[in-house]
Amino acid sequence: MPKSLPLVDMSAPVCCAPVAAGPVDDEAALEIALRLKALADPARVKLMSLLFSS
């Protein structure tokens, strides 16, 4: 039987600015990397933010 996923409340305030809003600084990249285990490295987060913002 498929497992249902919880819904995310999009009206709630977010913890940080969206990555696609522009290049992130070192501190923000570290915070995002800690939350996103798939990227797991602040340098990768910074590269992704540069790609998204261009």
C-alpha positions, 0 to 999 in steps of 0.5 A: 500500500502506498504511503502518503506524504505529509503536506507542507504549509506554504503559508508558514514563514521559511527559515531562510531566503530561497536559494534561487533568489541570488548567490548565497554567502558562506554562512547561508550556504553552510546552513542550507547544506546542513539542512539538505543532506543531498548536497552536503557541502557548502561549496555545492550549495553556492554553485547551485545558487549561482546556477539558479540565479543566472 
